[in-house]
Amino acid sequence: MTRLKTAVRWDMRLQLRNGFYYAAAFVAVIIAIVLWQFPKAALPTVLPVFVLGNMMINTFYFMAGLVLLEKGDGVLEGLIVTPLRQSEYLAAKLVSLTLLTVAENVVIVTAVSGFHYNLLLLVAGVGLTACFNILLGFITVARYDSINRFIFPSILVTSTLSLPLLDYVGFWQSPLLYLHPVQAMILLLKGAFQPVATWQVVYGVLYAALWIWLLFKASQRIFYRFIILKKS
């Protein structure tokens, strides 16, 4: 536990030193300004979309940025000879980035809509989505050493993650989308602003948690292969 606390503090300092907090604040202001242009009646519909899109930046891409920074500074190679376990390294990233994105999105939503939302479902939706995106960001970036090589694969991944939005906006609706992990998270975010069925909330929490567990296990194997063994 002491190692994890130290790792979380290190991550937060690294994020602050490299401008991640300032970037998150800047994006939050821009999103809030855009959302203020919508009529109040439209906010329950558009807020989940904006929150989901914002989290793609400060979870998936922030995680990728941190890994590339640590690779460039030789930090990851140094971690191999320290007592910090792979699981603790990943857990520290999950804690630090999830706290950042939960705080940012709660501030955005409150600034735009006041307190007319379900805080518990918002935090659950943002927190679970953040963990999912962070781990997927690590899995995607682990094999790359530069942002240029990472960008194209990341676009493919994030585009695939956006598929459930087609169902949300009514463009393409299919029960098969309930197999997509992001569908679970969209339902939780939707539930923060609109009525949803109890079974959808239960499905959202359990299915999202399952995917996070699977990605955490996969991330440990990816860490061993691409960071420790340095395979390509």
C-alpha positions, 0 to 999 in steps of 0.5 A: 500500500505504501508503494502504491501511495508513493506511485500515485503521488509520483504520477500526480507530480508528473502530470502536473509538471508536464501540463496535464492538469492545465490541459484538462482545465483548458479542455473543461473550459472549452467544453463548458462554453460549448455546452452553454450554447445548448438549450437547457432542455437538450442538456440531458441528451448531449451531456453524456456524449460530451462527457464521453468524448472528453474522457477519451482525451484525459484518460486514453490519450493522457495514459498514452502520453504518460507512458511515452514520457516515461519511456523517453525518460527511462523511467519504465526501464528503471521500474523493472529493478524497483520493488514496484509491481506491474499491478501497482504501476497500473493501479497508480495510473488508474487512481491518479487519472481517474481522480482527475477525470472524475473531478473535471467532469463533475465540475463541467456538468455542475457548471453547465446544468447545476445539480440537476443530475444523479451524482452517484451514476455520474461518478460511477459512469465516469470512473468506470469509463476512465479505468477502461480507457486508461487500461486500453490506452496502455495496451495500445501504446505499450509497443510504441516509442513515439507519438507518430507511430501511436497516432494511427492505431489510436485513431482506429481504437477510439473510432471502434470505441465510439460505435455505441454512440450510433445507438445512442443518437438513434442512427443504428440500433441493435441488441448486438451493441450490448456486447460492446463494452462502451455501451455499458458505460454510456448507459450509466452516463445516460442514467445520470441525466435521464431515467434508465431501467434498473437492469440497465444500471446493473448491466452497466456496472457489472459489464464495465467491471468485467471488461476492466478486470480483463483489460487489467490482466491483459495490461500486466501481460503487455507490460511484461512483453513490451516493457520488460522483455522489450519485444516488438 
